[in-house]
Amino acid sequence: MDLLHDLRASLGSPDPVGASSPHAARYRGYAALVDAWIGLVERGARAVPIGETVSGSPLVGLEIGPPDAPDAALLLAGMHATEWIGVEVGLATLQDLAADPPRDRRVLAVPLLNVDGFRAVEDDLRQRRWRYRRANAGRIDLNRNWPTFHSPRSLPGTLFPWLGKPGARPRQAPEVDAVCRWLDQVTGAGVALQCAVSLHSIGRVILYPYGGRWRAPEALQPHRDAAAAIDAGCPEHYRPRQTSRWLPGAFAHGTEIDHLHRTYGATSLLVECSRGGVGLTRPASWLHPFAWYNPPDPAVEADALRGPLCDFLRNHSRDPMS
């Protein structure tokens, strides 16, 4: 708890972001997120310092469930700077898990991975600047820097530098390295990572491995079944897709779900939350990057996804042959 209280004391007042930007009126800024994490710890979650960002900000991990459980599940959120809806969905899911912790597994969570990028977007919103941000403070796309199928060259990153580079080497981004070290420590102690979910935006798609190659994993059916179960639990349709076949030919090298499955054996899903916030009747949303990725009311998407995601993290067990 000292970690979070010390962090909170350094941040000042959690003024609503929406006071400066109507697009983010119902979203929490960084200080308010830390307040929410403190609330989770007060309900029994455990805060874990797992590393630092490029700028030196602390990376906070959270644990829910028995610390000595033989199995684990993982939730990641906030990997891309502008995708705030995933952070809100992740927080709602963790609140439900903290209210009724699993008894047979430990849920590991990084509720905000790209802290520097998130805070840069928050500053943009408060200053009424319209900027597109995705990468970390080192201009690395955190979802292209994982070791599995990593490539130091990325056509999108070359053509559109603002998307971020994949990094000259895997785990070059300290944020990615911190998660890998944490998971290596946990699984190295004999804990089995059963499943993982990473929350992004946009498209209402549930992606599964692989993105770095055309061939699907041998444990394809458990991934499809898990994605179908989440879709079935949502009022809106979420389309299951293999990452490399979502946009044929558009390979995604070095993604987290490829690495979490191939290295740790976890059934790994990436959820593209919502259809964003662009509306024909809201002309101001047409050219605003924040509105492209985030719906006006995050609670609607959070309420739709939190139940199915809780079920996945609580109950899913990977294929024993994977």
C-alpha positions in Angstrom: 0.0 0.0 0.0 2.9 2.4 0.7 3.8 2.2 -3.0 0.4 3.5 -4.1 0.1 6.1 -1.3 3.5 7.4 -2.1 2.6 7.5 -5.8 -0.7 9.2 -5.1 0.9 11.8 -2.9 3.1 12.9 -5.8 0.3 13.5 -8.2 -1.8 16.3 -6.7 -5.5 16.8 -7.2 -7.4 14.4 -9.5 -9.3 17.1 -11.4 -11.7 15.6 -13.9 -10.2 15.4 -17.4 -13.6 16.2 -18.9 -13.4 19.7 -17.5 -11.0 20.4 -20.3 -12.1 17.9 -22.9 -15.7 16.8 -23.4 -14.5 13.7 -25.3 -13.0 12.4 -22.0 -15.8 13.7 -19.7 -16.5 10.2 -18.2 -12.9 8.9 -18.1 -10.5 8.9 -15.2 -7.1 10.6 -15.4 -4.0 9.1 -13.9 -4.5 10.3 -10.3 -8.1 9.0 -10.2 -6.8 5.7 -11.5 -4.4 5.5 -8.7 -7.2 6.2 -6.3 -9.1 3.3 -7.8 -6.1 1.0 -7.4 -5.9 2.0 -3.7 -9.5 1.1 -3.4 -8.8 -2.4 -4.8 -6.0 -2.9 -2.3 -8.3 -1.8 0.5 -10.6 -4.7 -0.6 -7.8 -7.2 -0.5 -5.8 -6.9 -3.7 -2.0 -6.7 -3.3 0.1 -4.0 -5.0 3.4 -5.2 -6.5 6.2 -2.9 -7.8 7.2 -4.6 -11.1 9.5 -2.0 -12.7 9.6 1.5 -14.1 8.7 3.2 -17.3 11.1 5.1 -19.6 10.5 8.3 -17.6 11.0 6.5 -14.3 7.4 6.3 -13.2 6.6 3.2 -11.2 4.8 0.3 -12.9 2.2 -1.1 -10.6 1.1 -4.8 -10.7 -1.9 -6.0 -8.8 -2.6 -9.5 -7.4 -6.0 -10.9 -6.5 -6.5 -14.3 -5.0 -4.4 -16.7 -2.9 -0.7 -15.8 -3.2 0.2 -19.5 -3.0 -2.2 -20.7 -5.6 -0.8 -23.2 -8.2 -2.4 -21.4 -11.1 -2.5 -17.9 -12.4 -4.3 -15.7 -14.9 -3.1 -12.4 -16.3 -4.9 -9.1 -17.3 -3.0 -6.4 -19.2 -4.5 -2.9 -20.0 -3.3 0.4 -21.3 -0.6 -0.8 -23.7 -1.4 1.9 -26.2 -1.5 5.5 -25.1 -4.8 6.6 -26.5 -6.8 3.4 -25.8 -8.3 4.5 -22.5 -11.4 2.3 -22.8 -9.3 -0.8 -22.2 -8.1 0.7 -19.0 -11.7 1.3 -17.8 -12.8 -2.2 -18.8 -9.8 -3.7 -17.0 -10.5 -1.7 -13.9 -14.2 -2.8 -13.8 -13.1 -6.4 -14.2 -10.6 -6.2 -11.4 -13.2 -4.6 -9.1 -15.5 -7.5 -9.6 -12.7 -10.0 -9.0 -11.6 -8.2 -5.8 -15.2 -8.3 -4.6 -15.2 -12.1 -4.9 -11.6 -13.3 -5.2 -10.9 -16.7 -6.9 -10.0 -19.4 -4.4 -7.8 -21.6 -6.7 -5.8 -19.1 -8.7 -4.0 -15.8 -8.5 -5.0 -13.1 -11.0 -2.1 -11.0 -12.0 -2.8 -7.6 -13.5 -1.0 -4.6 -14.9 -3.9 -2.1 -15.0 -1.9 0.5 -16.9 1.2 -0.6 -18.8 1.9 2.5 -20.9 1.9 5.0 -18.0 4.0 7.6 -19.9 1.8 7.5 -23.0 -1.4 7.7 -21.0 -0.2 10.7 -19.0 0.9 12.4 -22.3 -2.6 11.9 -23.7 -4.1 13.3 -20.5 -1.9 16.4 -20.7 -3.0 16.8 -24.4 -6.6 16.6 -23.3 -6.2 19.1 -20.5 -4.3 21.5 -22.9 -6.9 20.9 -25.7 -4.2 19.6 -28.1 -5.3 17.1 -30.7 -2.4 14.6 -31.0 -2.2 11.0 -32.0 -0.3 8.9 -29.5 0.3 5.2 -29.3 3.9 4.4 -28.3 5.7 4.7 -25.0 8.0 7.7 -24.1 10.8 5.9 -26.0 8.7 5.8 -29.2 8.4 2.0 -29.0 5.1 0.3 -29.7 4.7 -1.9 -26.7 2.6 -4.4 -28.6 5.4 -5.1 -31.1 8.3 -5.4 -28.6 7.6 -8.9 -27.1 10.2 -11.6 -27.9 8.0 -14.1 -29.8 8.2 -13.5 -33.6 9.8 -10.1 -32.9 11.1 -8.2 -35.9 13.1 -5.0 -35.6 11.5 -3.7 -38.8 7.8 -2.8 -39.1 6.3 -1.6 -42.4 3.5 0.4 -40.6 6.1 1.8 -38.2 8.4 2.8 -41.1 5.6 4.4 -43.1 3.9 6.0 -40.1 6.5 6.8 -37.5 3.9 8.1 -35.0 2.7 4.5 -34.6 5.9 3.7 -32.8 8.8 1.3 -33.7 9.0 -2.3 -32.7 12.4 -1.8 -31.0 15.8 -2.9 -32.1 15.6 -5.9 -29.8 12.9 -7.7 -27.9 12.1 -6.3 -24.4 13.9 -3.1 -25.2 10.9 -1.2 -23.7 11.3 -1.3 -19.9 7.5 -1.8 -19.6 7.6 -5.0 -21.6 10.7 -6.2 -19.9 9.0 -5.6 -16.5 6.1 -7.8 -17.3 8.3 -10.5 -18.7 10.5 -10.5 -15.6 7.4 -10.7 -13.4 5.9 -13.6 -15.3 9.3 -15.4 -15.4 9.5 -15.1 -11.6 5.9 -16.4 -11.1 6.1 -19.3 -13.5 9.7 -20.1 -12.5 8.3 -20.8 -9.0 6.1 -23.5 -10.5 2.9 -21.5 -11.1 1.0 -22.3 -14.3 -0.3 -19.4 -16.3 -3.6 -20.7 -17.4 -5.0 -17.7 -19.4 -4.3 -14.1 -20.3 -6.3 -11.2 -21.7 -5.0 -7.9 -23.1 -7.4 -5.0 -23.5 -7.1 -2.6 -26.4 -9.4 -0.6 -28.8 -11.1 -0.5 -31.3 -13.3 -2.9 -33.4 -15.2 -5.3 -31.1 -12.9 -8.1 -32.1 -11.4 -10.8 -30.0 -8.0 -11.8 -31.4 -6.0 -14.9 -30.7 -2.5 -16.1 -31.7 -0.7 -16.0 -33.9 -0.1 -12.6 -35.3 3.5 -13.0 -36.2 2.9 -15.9 -38.6 0.1 -17.3 -40.7 -0.2 -20.7 -39.0 -2.5 -20.9 -36.0 -1.3 -22.5 -32.7 -1.8 -26.2 -32.0 -4.2 -25.2 -29.2 -6.4 -23.4 -31.7 -9.7 -24.7 -30.4 -9.4 -23.6 -26.8 -8.7 -20.1 -28.0 -11.7 -20.2 -30.3 -13.9 -21.6 -27.5 -12.7 -19.0 -25.0 -13.3 -16.1 -27.5 -16.7 -17.5 -28.3 -17.6 -17.7 -24.6 -16.7 -14.0 -24.1 -18.7 -13.1 -27.2 -21.7 -15.1 -26.0 -21.7 -13.2 -22.7 -21.7 -9.8 -24.3 -24.8 -7.9 -25.5 -22.8 -6.7 -28.6 -21.2 -9.1 -31.0 -17.4 -9.5 -30.6 -15.9 -11.3 -33.7 -13.2 -13.9 -32.9 -10.3 -13.7 -35.3 -6.7 -15.0 -35.6 -4.5 -11.9 -35.4 -2.6 -12.5 -38.7 -5.9 -13.2 -40.5 -7.9 -10.3 -39.3 -6.4 -8.2 -42.1 -4.8 -10.8 -44.4 -1.1 -10.2 -45.0 -0.9 -7.7 -42.1 1.3 -9.6 -39.8 1.8 -8.3 -36.2 5.2 -9.4 -35.0 6.2 -9.3 -31.4 2.7 -9.1 -29.9 1.9 -9.9 -26.3 -0.6 -12.7 -27.0 1.8 -14.6 -29.2 4.4 -14.4 -26.4 2.1 -15.3 -23.6 0.9 -18.4 -25.4 4.1 -19.6 -26.9 6.3 -19.0 -23.9 4.0 -19.7 -21.0 1.3 -21.9 -22.6 -1.5 -19.6 -21.6 -4.7 -19.3 -23.6 -4.2 -15.7 -24.7 -6.8 -13.3 -26.1 -6.6 -9.6 -27.1 -10.0 -7.8 -26.9 -10.5 -4.7 -29.1 -13.0 -3.0 -26.8 -15.9 -1.0 -28.3 -16.3 0.6 -31.7 -14.8 3.9 -30.6 -16.6 7.2 -30.2 -16.9 8.7 -33.6 -20.5 9.7 -34.3 -22.2 11.2 -37.3 -24.1 13.6 -35.0 -20.8 14.6 -33.2 -18.7 16.4 -35.8 -16.1 17.3 -33.1 -15.4 13.6 -32.9 -14.4 13.1 -36.5 -10.9 14.5 -36.2 -10.1 13.9 -32.6 -7.8 10.9 -31.9 -9.2 10.3 -28.5 -12.7 10.0 -29.8 -11.6 7.6 -32.6 -10.6 5.0 -29.9 -12.9 5.7 -27.0 -16.7 5.7 -26.7 -18.4 8.6 -24.9 -19.5 6.5 -22.0 -16.9 3.8 -20.9 -19.3 2.3 -18.4 -21.5 0.8 -21.2 -18.6 -1.2 -22.6 -17.2 -2.0 -19.1 -20.6 -3.4 -18.0 -20.8 -5.5 -21.2 -17.4 -7.1 -20.9 -16.7 -7.3 -17.1 -18.8 -10.4 -16.5 -17.4 -12.5 -19.4 -13.8 -11.4 -18.7 -14.2 -12.3 -15.0 -15.4 -15.8 -16.0 -12.5 -16.2 -18.4 -9.9 -15.2 -15.8 -11.5 -17.2 -13.0 -12.3 -20.4 -14.7 -10.4 -21.0 -18.0 -7.8 -23.7 -18.0 -5.4 -24.1 -20.9 -5.2 -27.2 -23.1 -2.9 -29.5 -21.2 -1.2 -30.4 -24.6 -0.3 -26.8 -25.4 
